[in-house]
Amino acid sequence: MAGHSKFKNIMHRKGAQDKKRSGLFSKLSREITVAAKMGMPDPDMNPRLRLAVNAAKAQSMPKDNIQRAIDKASASDGENYEEVRYEGYGPGGVALIVETLTDNRNRTATNVRTAFSKNGGNMGTEGSVQHGFERKGLIEYPTSAGDEEKILEAAMEAGADDIESSEDGHTIWTEADQLHQIAAELEKSLGDAETVKLAWKPNITVDMEEKEATTLLKLVDALDDDDDVQTVWGNYDISDELMEKLAG
């Protein structure tokens, strides 16, 4: 599954996960606050909040931090975040969708545009690359959850669309409007997932050469380093061999 799984590799290279943990907690907290504000502050009554809390737990975020983020939603002086999506092209004509939660559109737009322009890309208008992606539900399980046969059987019973397994884990795709329901079904047989979120799945992927891939990874890192950016999706495919070489 090009784009997303490779994005995951970027996060893991050179211990970047640890270095970015504080930034990651900030992003997770923001999603929890927004989810709690949009619905009930109770994860059992609010599917989006439940997913956000589970995602935070999967990253070992302390319970106190999670509760603080939920409480922030009802605070009268709390920040008002809005969801803003940016689209653009990276090196080699790669299409990128950048999802943000921001309390200042001007700041975020400027930062995203700067990241694109400094790293061989161009920010486009809204809708300029979206047509090359499908809006899907994404559920990820580690290899420890079971072998491919077990996951496939559970996914089919739950009503999932597709499953991809590799040595990195299992990726399950669903229709966007069935994500919460299928995730809840899978939880009964497989336990908590590593990832449950709405995703942009590329229809066609672009194979990257070394020079363009190097610049692209710098662009994705620059975007991801911004606190307002929640997720970066792309239609790029970087081979495992090249990824290992660039990580070395």
VOGU-3710 file (C-alpha; in Angstrom, 3 decimals, decimal comma):
1> maghskfkni> 0,000/0,000/0,000  2,072/2,817/-1,320  2,104/6,175/0,319  0,866/5,332/3,769  3,065/2,364/4,680  6,063/4,221/3,308  5,078/7,229/5,366  5,161/4,948/8,391  8,725/3,937/7,472  9,741/7,581/7,435
11> mhrkgaqdkk> 8,445/7,985/10,975  10,486/5,011/12,130  13,802/5,786/10,516  16,790/6,835/12,648  14,732/6,674/15,831  12,624/9,563/14,587  9,684/8,142/16,534  11,341/8,948/19,888  12,563/12,330/18,776  9,098/13,252/17,615
21> rsglfsklsr> 7,220/11,774/20,561  6,459/15,135/22,164  5,269/16,462/18,817  3,241/13,307/18,304  1,531/13,702/21,686  0,661/17,277/20,737  -1,020/16,095/17,508  -2,865/13,287/19,285  -4,058/15,679/22,014  -5,374/18,075/19,400
31> eitvaakmgm> -7,365/15,326/17,669  -8,827/14,197/21,031  -9,891/17,768/21,896  -11,520/18,304/18,493  -13,300/14,933/18,634  -14,585/15,619/22,157  -15,808/19,066/21,124  -17,656/17,734/18,070  -19,593/15,116/20,052  -19,979/13,733/23,561
41> pdpdmnprlr> -16,868/13,866/25,786  -17,413/10,149/26,492  -15,415/7,784/24,208  -18,137/5,107/24,494  -20,711/7,536/23,069  -18,445/9,242/20,527  -16,837/6,987/17,854  -14,330/9,602/16,674  -13,202/10,312/20,230  -12,874/6,578/20,902
51> lavnaakaqs> -10,582/6,213/17,892  -8,532/9,232/18,966  -8,125/7,889/22,505  -7,180/4,421/21,207  -4,599/5,976/18,872  -3,111/7,867/21,818  -2,997/4,728/23,964  -1,273/2,849/21,114  1,520/5,462/21,328  1,757/5,035/25,132
61> mpkdniqrai> 0,370/8,496/25,814  -0,238/8,886/29,586  -3,852/8,706/30,812  -3,526/12,150/32,418  -2,625/13,700/29,061  -5,606/12,007/27,420  -8,032/13,219/30,084  -6,578/16,731/29,947  -7,161/16,825/26,179  -10,797/15,708/26,660
71> dkasasdgen> -11,366/18,298/29,409  -9,929/21,019/27,177  -12,909/20,586/24,832  -15,356/21,949/27,412  -13,092/24,763/28,637  -14,577/28,129/27,694  -11,143/29,586/26,961  -9,998/26,549/24,921  -8,594/26,925/21,429  -10,936/26,454/18,493
81> yeevryegyg> -9,365/24,118/15,962  -10,724/23,596/12,482  -9,932/20,902/9,960  -8,233/22,271/6,855  -6,889/20,171/3,988  -4,099/21,275/1,675  -3,114/19,643/-1,606  -0,047/19,872/-3,760  2,685/18,211/-5,775  6,058/16,999/-4,579
91> pggvalivet> 9,223/16,045/-6,498  8,574/13,804/-9,504  4,957/14,928/-9,759  3,926/13,057/-6,610  0,485/14,089/-5,347  0,225/14,933/-1,625  -2,751/15,586/0,645  -1,963/17,322/3,933  -4,568/17,144/6,703  -4,322/19,762/9,442
101> ltdnrnrtat> -6,062/20,869/12,625  -5,406/24,557/13,115  -6,441/27,548/15,213  -4,813/29,926/12,720  -5,388/29,274/9,005  -2,936/31,956/7,859  -0,061/30,517/9,891  -0,751/26,968/8,759  -1,161/27,883/5,086  2,110/29,829/5,157
111> nvrtafskng> 4,000/26,968/6,840  2,635/24,334/4,461  3,371/26,479/1,389  6,919/27,116/2,661  7,546/23,394/3,218  6,430/22,645/-0,353  8,453/25,437/-1,979  11,673/24,708/-0,043  11,596/20,991/-0,861  10,918/20,772/-4,575
121> gnmgtegsvq> 7,141/20,925/-4,421  4,230/23,188/-5,279  1,098/23,743/-3,232  -2,017/23,463/-5,370  -5,590/24,592/-4,937  -8,168/22,565/-3,011  -9,273/19,611/-5,130  -6,198/19,726/-7,400  -4,995/16,219/-6,468  -7,910/14,762/-4,504
131> hgferkglie> -9,386/13,143/-7,642  -6,440/10,718/-7,654  -7,379/9,304/-4,241  -10,296/7,459/-2,658  -11,622/8,283/0,807  -11,377/5,010/2,721  -11,311/3,629/6,242  -7,894/2,328/7,327  -7,289/-0,188/10,131  -3,797/-1,495/10,919
141> yptsagdeek> -2,812/-4,451/13,106  0,694/-5,645/14,069  1,886/-9,095/12,973  1,412/-10,229/16,588  -2,380/-10,003/16,093  -2,278/-13,186/13,998  -1,284/-14,661/10,643  -2,721/-13,509/7,319  -5,400/-16,206/7,291  -6,728/-15,261/10,734
151> ileaameaga> -6,799/-11,534/9,905  -8,398/-12,156/6,502  -11,152/-14,279/8,043  -11,874/-11,693/10,750  -11,833/-8,848/8,211  -14,210/-10,633/5,834  -16,627/-11,455/8,647  -16,560/-7,840/9,784  -17,365/-6,612/6,257  -14,011/-5,105/5,231
161> ddiessedgh> -13,201/-4,388/1,566  -9,596/-5,476/1,311  -6,629/-6,664/3,351  -2,880/-6,421/2,702  -0,394/-8,328/4,846  3,387/-7,990/4,996  6,193/-8,508/7,509  5,343/-5,030/8,857  1,771/-5,974/9,764  -1,749/-6,076/8,371
171> tiwteadqlh> -3,608/-3,267/6,605  -7,387/-3,501/6,355  -9,421/-1,191/4,096  -13,107/-0,383/4,591  -15,714/1,928/3,103  -15,329/5,309/4,821  -18,796/5,252/6,385  -18,281/1,739/7,797  -14,938/2,379/9,525  -16,239/2,711/13,108
181> qiaaeleksl> -18,553/-0,294/12,820  -15,933/-2,627/11,292  -13,223/-1,472/13,730  -15,561/-2,331/16,628  -16,208/-5,809/15,173  -12,503/-6,495/14,633  -11,727/-5,369/18,176  -13,858/-8,258/19,496  -11,801/-10,912/17,700  -8,367/-9,264/17,295
191> gdaetvklaw> -8,099/-6,754/20,153  -7,122/-3,087/19,810  -5,808/-1,978/16,430  -2,631/0,078/16,025  -4,374/2,517/13,679  -8,005/3,302/12,944  -8,580/6,388/10,816  -10,036/7,806/7,628  -7,424/7,727/4,895  -6,739/8,933/1,383
201> kpnitvdmee> -5,871/5,848/-0,671  -4,152/6,584/-4,007  -5,682/5,076/-7,156  -2,317/4,969/-8,945  1,157/5,196/-7,406  4,368/6,791/-8,665  7,657/4,836/-8,399  10,398/7,055/-7,013  14,041/7,250/-8,065  16,708/7,935/-5,442
211> keattllklv> 17,248/11,648/-6,086  13,540/12,516/-6,120  12,825/10,214/-3,159  15,478/11,982/-1,059  13,873/15,376/-1,666  10,368/13,982/-1,186  11,241/12,535/2,223  12,612/15,931/3,277  9,325/17,506/2,184  7,195/14,976/4,082
221> daldddddvq> 9,412/15,387/7,177  9,133/19,192/6,966  5,351/18,949/6,775  5,153/16,394/9,564  7,334/18,537/11,847  4,614/21,207/11,834  2,364/20,928/14,912  -0,722/21,807/12,861  -0,206/18,918/10,416  -1,970/15,718/11,465
231> tvwgnydisd> -1,297/13,400/8,508  0,403/13,490/5,111  -0,901/11,161/2,405  0,826/10,578/-0,925  0,686/8,456/-4,062  4,404/7,665/-4,012  6,016/4,253/-3,849  9,581/3,942/-2,571  11,052/0,451/-2,707  12,154/-1,135/0,575
241> elmeklag> 15,731/-1,340/-0,738  15,820/2,368/-1,532  14,155/3,210/1,784  16,849/1,269/3,651  19,586/2,982/1,674  18,166/6,446/2,406  17,739/5,598/6,081  21,337/4,473/6,388
//
